Amino acid sequence: MKTPRTFADTLADTTLKSVFNPYRDHCVLHDRDDGARVRKRNLVHCLEAAIEAKVDTIWIARDLGYRGGRRTGVPLTDEVHLTSASALLGGIALDRATRGPIVAERTAAVVWRVLSRVGAPVVLWNVFPLHPHEPDDPLSNRCHTRAERDATWPFLTALIGMIAPRRIVAIGREAGLALSGIEIPVMTVRHPSYGGQSEFIAGVHAIYGVNEQLTAPQLPLLAAQAASGAIA
């Protein structure tokens, strides 16, 4: 797993029960025929661009979400923000892997609002790099198990080896606890879900020394978008 391509190929070979592997599996409801291949290509392009740009920071959340990375192959990135991810990494090619309307995710919306202000490229990842779901509901989110984490932990260490970051930003307390043994400085910020938007924004701005915060009208706008179904 020393290169982005071998990394993605090995990740695509991983199979676990009640887990959707976006780099291998096909969603009969939403995917294009080549959906898994597109997502794997997106991941490779992101990692290759990050290595070329000498990106020095990895942002790590807990799991892939079914409205975000499960559909795009890019962690913490929904289809609405694929173009933002492309631009931040120098205009790389990132393509949709699904059919039908573009789907948004609340966490991705907040993450990419903050990244647009930070202006520095980062590698986005998850402690568990696949999408864990309830046994009878593939389009649901659940927390990964310890056994699932152990099975995929080598991918996190391989990613750190490829990127060689100087710091990691853990998004959420659970991600921070999971990463507590990493021999790289880990800074934990509040997860933006469940009312944590303001604290997440403030935490990331503090790490990057950004003074500007979302204005008062912008935060209610996010809430209104979520309520209307534009962000979920």
N, C-alpha and C positions, 0 to 999 in steps of 0.2 A: 504493500500500500504506500509506496514511496512517491507516486505521482498522482495527480488528480484522476487520471483515467483508471489506473489500477485501483485506487481508492474507491471510485464509483462502481467499478466492476465487482469488487469484493462486497461492497455494501448491497449491491443488487442481488447477490447470491444468498442473502440472509432471509430466512423464513422462520417466523414465530407465530404461534397460535393467537388469534384475535388481534393481529397486527397487520396493518396494510403497509406494504413496502412500496412506496411510490416509484421506486427505481426498477421495480420488477413486476408489480401487480397491475392488473387492469380493472378499472371500475366500469362495470357494464352500464351504469346509469349515466355517467358523465364523460368518460374518457374518449378521446380520439383513438383510432385503431393503434396508433403508435405512441400513445400517451406515456407509457413508462420510458420509452426510448427518449422522448422529448425531455422529460424531467431529468433523466440521467445526464443528457447533454447540457441542460441548464446548469446543473450542479458542477459539471466539469468546467464549463466556461467561467463560472463564478470563482472557482478555486484557482484556475489558471491565471485569471486576471488579478486576483488577490496576491498571488505569489509574485507575479511580474511587477505589481505596484508596491511590493514590500509592505503590505498592510501589517500593522503591528498590534492590532486589537481584535479579539474575538468576542462577540456578544453571544451569550449562551442562555437559552431559556430551558424549560423542562422537556416538553414533547412537541412533536409536529401536530398542528391542528387540522381538522378535516376541511376547513374552509380556506386554509392557507397553504402550508408546505405540502400537504397531501396532494393538492391539485397542481402546484407549480414546480415542486422539487427544490424550491429555494426556501430554507427555513425563515420563519417570521415574515414571509412575503406572500401576499395574496395576488390574485390576478390583476387587481387594480394598480398594484405598485410594481409590476414587472418592469415597466419602462423606467421607473425610478431606480430600481436595482441596476438596470442596464447602464443608466447614465452615471451612477455613482462609481461604477467600475470601468468607466472609460468607453461606454457605448458598445458593450458586448452584446451578442445576439442571445436573447432570451425569448422563448416562444411559449404560447399557450399549449397545454396538453389536453385541453377539454373542449367539449362542444357546448353550445347554448350560451346563455347570458353570462357575463363576467360576474364572479362572486367575490364579495369583499369580506374581510375579517376585521373585527374591532381591534385586536391586538396589533395586527400589521399596520392598521391605519395610524395608530399612535406612534409605533416604532418608526414608521417612515416620515411622519411629521417631524420627529426629533432628529432623525438622520439628515433631513433636508436642512436643518439649522446647524447641525454639527459640521456638515460639509466634508467630512473625512470618510474615506471608505473603510468598511469593517467587514469581517467575515461573520456571518450569521449562522448559528448552529443550535442544536438542542442536546441536552444530556442524553436523552433517548432519541436517536436520529430518525425514527420511523413513526408511524401513526398508530398508537394503541387505541382500541375502541372496545365498546361493550360487545360481548359475544353475539348478541342477537341484533346489533345495530351498528353496521359498519360506518355510518355517518354520525358518529358520536365521538366524544372525547373522554378519555379516562387517564388517570395517572399510570405510568408504567410501573411494573413491579421490580423488586430488587433483582430477581432472576433475569428479567429482560434487560435491566441496566448492565448487569454483569456480562451478559452475552454480547452486548454492543459497545462496552467500554473501550475495547481496543481501537474502535474507530475514532473516539475522542482523542486518545493518546496519539494515534497516527496523524490526525488533523493538526494537533499541536506541533508535532514533529515537522510537518510540511510547512506550516505557516510561521513557526518560530515567533509567536507573539511576545511582546514585552508585558502585556497585561490582558486580563480577561474581565469582562463585565458580565456578572451573573444577573439575569433578569428574574427576580423573584427569590424568596427565601429558600424554597425547596431546591432550586438550582444552585444557590449559594452553598447550601449544606452539602449537596452532592459533590461540589467542586472543592471542598475544604482541604482535601489532601493534595491538590495540584501544586507543584513546585513553581508556580508563577503567580505574581500578585493578582488576587481576585477581589474585585470591588463589586459589592452586591447592591442593587437598586430594587425598589419596589416594582412588582409586576404591574403593568398598566390596567389589568382587568379588575373587576369588582371594586370600583371606586379608587383605584390606585393611580389614575392618570397623572394627577398633579404631582404626586410624590415621585413617580417614575421620571417625569420630565425634569423636575428639580434635581433629582439625583444624577441623571446623565449630564445635565448642564453643569453641575458642580464638578464632575469628573473632567469635562472638557473645557471648563472655564468660560462657558457661554452665559452671558448675562441676560440675554433676551429670553423671555418665557412666553408661553402661549398667552395671548391676551384674554381678558375675561369673556369676551363674546365667543372666542374660539372653543373653549371647553364645553359650553352648552351646545355648540354646534355639533361636536362629536356625539354628545348624548342624544341630540335630536336625530342625527343620522342613524345611530344605533336603534333608536325607537322606531324609526320608519322602515327599518330593514335594510338600509343602504350599507350598514356596517353590522357585522355579527361576529 
